[in-house]
Amino acid sequence: MTAKKDVMTAEERLMATINLEPVDRVVCAPMIDQYAGQFAGITNKEFMWDWEKCMDAIEKVHEAFPVWDSNPFIMCERYAPLMKKVGLMRTKMPGDELPDNASFQMHEVEITTQADYDLLIEKGLLAYVTKFNEVAFGTNPEEMMQAMIEKGKLLADENQRTARRGQSSTWGILGGSAPDVLSMTRSMECFFKDMFRIPDKVYQALEVTTDDMISILVAQADQIGIRRTFIGDSRSSAQWISLKRFEKLLLPIMKRLVNGLAEKDIVPILHCDSDWTKNLEYFLELPAKKFVLQLDGDTDIFKAKEILGGHCAIMGDVPAALLTIGSVDDVDAYAKKLITVVGKDGGFIYSSGCCVPMNAKNENMKAYFDAVEKYGRYN
């Protein structure tokens, strides 16, 4: 039997999937970061601190598994020299606070104060983030600006490398939902308390954060030329907060963000870690075919297909546990179910549940990629 071949480019396949149109095969878009360094045989210190070694490691994964056709890059946000200067959370890094081959860590601590909502509302998101970086990292405004310029250069470099490999960039730019931005800088505990104590002030801050985020992402999309963005939204689900509170405060903000981006022809990939199963029907209130829902294994992705099939593309969700402690047969069976059930009638981006874990078994990753040819060909 003659093997089936790709008849679409990676970019054509991804855009057709987002638009819920027929494709030749399933989009293969695992989120690969620290695993690549282990695959390439370097320490995580080398991977996180040396940009060229990092990029070479990702190249080696693609050389081994060329069916990987869409790259959800995140590495410019993970690059240790910059994570020590700018960001939304404090971090610990391999080769610095941690052993050379440890995974990096993000630490949940209160940095900004309740009073800083006024700073955000009056002066905007940039002033608020500047204050955070000054307190969290000791970075002055000039250092922050230089770090952001360097991050922009790495962002462009990574997109260019992705294109040279023949891959699509699943997203070309990176953003976050207002609840994630505020809860990461305030800490989740403090932010949720604020929602009950000063809900009107929090809502004002959420609106300003959202509008400024849209402006930032539009400027980046115009510069990069890719009109798809990652939107981290991991702290708004019913796992953390009641549906009543979600409806009142957070759903309007989600709509504001997605609709605002849609008006600028930017497709958000909503990276919804945590359990969103009880929230799934709310996504029907977002514009059809204008966003992608990315799930991490906690949400029932098969229920998501039942509710949202025909409304938006769904991305996910081979769990980290399967890739680390599962067997090859376990990975194959779950991948088959994903591709044949969630992928039925299109609109499916085959991915990992959040990032591929650093300690994923190589044989399990091979099974993950092999499933595309075994189950994901539609032509």
Disulfide bonds with the S-S distance in Angstrom:
none
